[in-house]
Amino acid sequence: MFDKLRDVLLYLYEATEQMEEKSAFIAEHRSERMEEFKKHKEELHAKAKVKLKEMKTETKQKAKHQFDEVLKEAGVARKEEIDELKKMISSLSTKIDKLKK
């Protein structure tokens, strides 16, 4: 009976030593794994940010193009066209004023 109890205690002692070694090993590598995880997370965040910027730019361009098409079909002048007409009118006004004198 004493021999069996002694064997059980030895097994328990050996098991606790192995658990302590394993926990020390895990603790040592935990910080390394955490750093790797943080780097990976930052890389994914940067990639997602770039992709989001690209999608935002693409969406703006598509919306602007569609809006311009709708205005064109409706016959509404764009700002660039109005500015060009204003320049033409001002130059014609200047010429008319010269002719009046």
C-alpha positions in Angstrom: 0.0 0.0 0.0 2.8 2.4 0.9 4.6 1.5 -2.4 1.5 2.4 -4.4 1.0 5.7 -2.6 4.7 6.5 -3.1 4.4 5.7 -6.9 1.3 7.9 -7.2 3.1 10.8 -5.4 6.1 10.4 -7.7 3.9 10.5 -10.8 2.1 13.6 -9.4 5.4 15.3 -8.7 6.7 14.5 -12.2 3.4 15.7 -13.8 3.7 19.0 -11.9 7.2 19.5 -13.1 6.2 18.8 -16.7 3.3 21.2 -16.3 5.6 23.9 -14.9 8.0 23.5 -17.8 5.2 23.6 -20.3 3.7 26.7 -18.7 7.1 28.4 -18.7 7.6 27.5 -22.4 4.1 28.9 -23.2 4.8 32.1 -21.3 8.0 32.7 -23.1 6.4 32.3 -26.5 3.2 34.1 -25.7 4.9 37.5 -26.1 6.4 36.5 -29.5 3.0 35.2 -30.7 1.4 38.4 -29.5 3.9 40.5 -31.4 3.3 38.4 -34.6 -0.4 38.8 -34.1 -0.1 42.6 -33.7 2.0 42.9 -36.9 -0.4 40.8 -38.8 -3.3 42.8 -37.5 -1.6 46.1 -38.5 -0.8 44.7 -42.0 -4.4 43.7 -42.5 -5.6 47.1 -41.2 -3.3 48.9 -43.7 -4.4 46.7 -46.6 -8.1 47.3 -45.7 -7.5 51.0 -45.4 -5.9 51.1 -48.9 -8.7 49.0 -50.3 -11.3 51.2 -48.7 -9.7 54.3 -50.2 -9.6 52.7 -53.7 -13.3 51.7 -53.3 -14.2 55.2 -52.2 -12.4 56.8 -55.1 -14.0 54.4 -57.6 -17.4 55.0 -56.2 -17.0 58.8 -56.4 -15.9 58.5 -60.0 -18.8 56.3 -60.9 -21.3 58.5 -59.2 -19.8 61.6 -60.9 -19.9 60.0 -64.3 -23.5 58.8 -63.8 -24.5 62.3 -62.6 -22.9 63.9 -65.6 -24.7 61.5 -67.9 -28.1 62.3 -66.3 -27.4 66.1 -66.6 -26.3 65.6 -70.2 -29.5 63.7 -71.0 -31.6 66.3 -69.3 -29.9 69.1 -71.2 -28.6 70.9 -68.2 -25.3 72.7 -68.7 -22.3 71.7 -66.5 -20.3 74.3 -64.5 -17.4 74.1 -67.0 -19.8 74.8 -69.9 -21.3 77.8 -68.0 -17.9 79.2 -67.2 -16.9 78.9 -70.9 -20.1 80.7 -71.9 -19.4 83.5 -69.4 -15.9 83.9 -70.9 -17.3 84.1 -74.4 -20.0 86.6 -73.3 -17.4 88.8 -71.6 -15.1 88.8 -74.6 -18.1 89.6 -76.9 -19.2 92.4 -74.5 -15.7 93.8 -74.7 -15.7 93.7 -78.5 -19.2 95.3 -78.6 -18.1 98.1 -76.3 -15.1 98.7 -78.6 -17.4 98.9 -81.7 -19.7 101.4 -80.0 -16.8 103.8 -79.4 
